[in-house]
Amino acid sequence: MAKAKSSIKSLETVEPIGNRVLIRKDADKKVTKVGIHLPDKIEIPTLTGRIVAVSAQVEHDEDYPIKQYDRVLFNPKNSLPVDFEGDNQLFVIPIEDVVAVFRKD
C-alpha cells in the first residue's frame, strides 16, 4: 500500500549566511520630489530598503547594530537578486554595503 503524500506544503524562506543581510528594496520612484510624473521607462533608482533577515554572524556582531525591519541605505554594487518572489525586490548584500540605518528618536 502506497503512503499518501502530505498535502501541507512547507514554507520556503531565504536566510543569509556569513556577513550578509537580506533586503527588500524600496520601489523605484516614478514621481520626482516636486511631483513630476516620469514616463514608464524612466525611474529614479532607490538605494533604500528594509532588512528582511540578518545572518547569525551579523546578528551577533556588535559593530553592526542592524536588526530585522530596519530601513537602510545601501550600495547596490554587490547585491545579489533573489529569484524568490515575482516582484524580485529581494537582495542579499554584504553587510559592508549597508552604509546607513534610518532611526527615529
C-alpha positions as CSV (number, residue, x, y, z in Angstrom):
1,M,0.0,0.0,0.0
2,A,1.5,3.4,-1.0
3,K,1.7,6.2,1.5
4,A,-0.4,9.3,0.9
5,K,1.7,12.4,0.4
6,S,1.1,15.2,2.8
7,S,-0.9,18.0,1.3
8,I,0.7,20.5,3.6
9,K,3.5,22.4,1.8
10,S,6.4,23.7,3.8
11,L,7.1,27.4,3.6
12,E,10.4,28.3,1.8
13,T,12.5,31.0,3.4
14,V,15.7,32.7,2.5
15,E,18.3,33.1,5.2
16,P,21.6,35.0,4.5
17,I,24.8,33.4,5.7
18,G,28.2,34.9,6.5
19,N,28.5,38.7,6.7
20,R,25.3,39.3,4.7
21,V,21.7,40.6,5.1
22,L,18.6,40.1,3.1
23,I,16.9,43.4,2.0
24,R,13.6,44.2,0.3
25,K,14.5,47.1,-1.9
26,D,12.1,50.0,-1.8
27,A,10.2,50.5,-5.1
28,D,11.9,52.8,-7.7
29,K,10.2,56.2,-7.8
30,K,8.1,57.3,-10.8
31,V,7.4,60.7,-9.4
32,T,10.1,63.4,-8.6
33,K,10.1,65.3,-5.3
34,V,8.4,68.2,-6.9
35,G,5.6,66.0,-8.3
36,I,6.6,65.5,-11.9
37,H,5.4,62.1,-13.2
38,L,8.1,60.2,-15.1
39,P,7.4,58.0,-18.2
40,D,7.1,54.2,-17.6
41,K,10.6,53.6,-19.0
42,I,12.3,56.1,-16.7
43,E,12.6,55.6,-13.0
44,I,14.7,57.1,-10.2
45,P,16.6,54.1,-8.8
46,T,16.3,53.8,-5.0
47,L,19.1,52.7,-2.7
48,T,16.9,52.2,0.3
49,G,15.1,49.1,1.7
50,R,14.0,47.2,4.7
51,I,16.0,44.4,6.4
52,V,14.1,41.2,5.9
53,A,16.7,38.9,7.6
54,V,20.1,39.1,9.2
55,S,22.6,36.3,9.2
56,A,23.6,34.8,12.6
57,Q,27.1,36.2,12.2
58,V,25.9,39.8,11.7
59,E,23.2,39.4,14.4
60,H,25.9,38.7,17.0
61,D,28.4,41.3,15.8
62,E,28.2,44.5,18.0
63,D,29.8,46.6,15.2
64,Y,26.6,46.3,13.2
65,P,23.5,47.5,15.1
66,I,21.1,46.2,12.4
67,K,18.0,44.2,13.0
68,Q,15.1,42.9,11.1
69,Y,12.7,45.6,9.7
70,D,15.3,48.4,9.9
71,R,15.2,50.8,7.0
72,V,18.6,51.2,5.5
73,L,20.6,53.0,2.8
74,F,22.8,50.6,0.8
75,N,25.2,50.4,-2.0
76,P,23.7,48.0,-4.7
77,K,27.0,47.3,-6.4
78,N,27.5,43.9,-4.8
79,S,23.8,43.0,-4.3
80,L,22.6,39.6,-5.5
81,P,19.0,39.4,-6.5
82,V,16.9,36.6,-5.0
83,D,14.6,35.0,-7.5
84,F,12.0,34.2,-4.8
85,E,9.1,36.5,-5.5
86,G,7.5,37.8,-8.7
87,D,8.5,41.4,-8.0
88,N,12.1,40.4,-7.4
89,Q,12.8,43.1,-4.9
90,L,14.8,40.9,-2.5
91,F,18.6,41.2,-2.5
92,V,21.3,39.6,-0.5
93,I,24.1,42.1,0.2
94,P,27.3,42.1,2.2
95,I,26.9,43.9,5.5
96,E,29.7,46.3,4.4
97,D,27.4,47.7,1.7
98,V,24.8,48.9,4.3
99,V,26.0,52.4,4.7
100,A,23.3,53.9,7.0
101,V,20.4,52.9,9.1
102,F,17.4,55.2,9.4
103,R,16.3,55.8,13.1
104,K,13.5,57.7,14.8
105,D,14.0,59.2,18.2
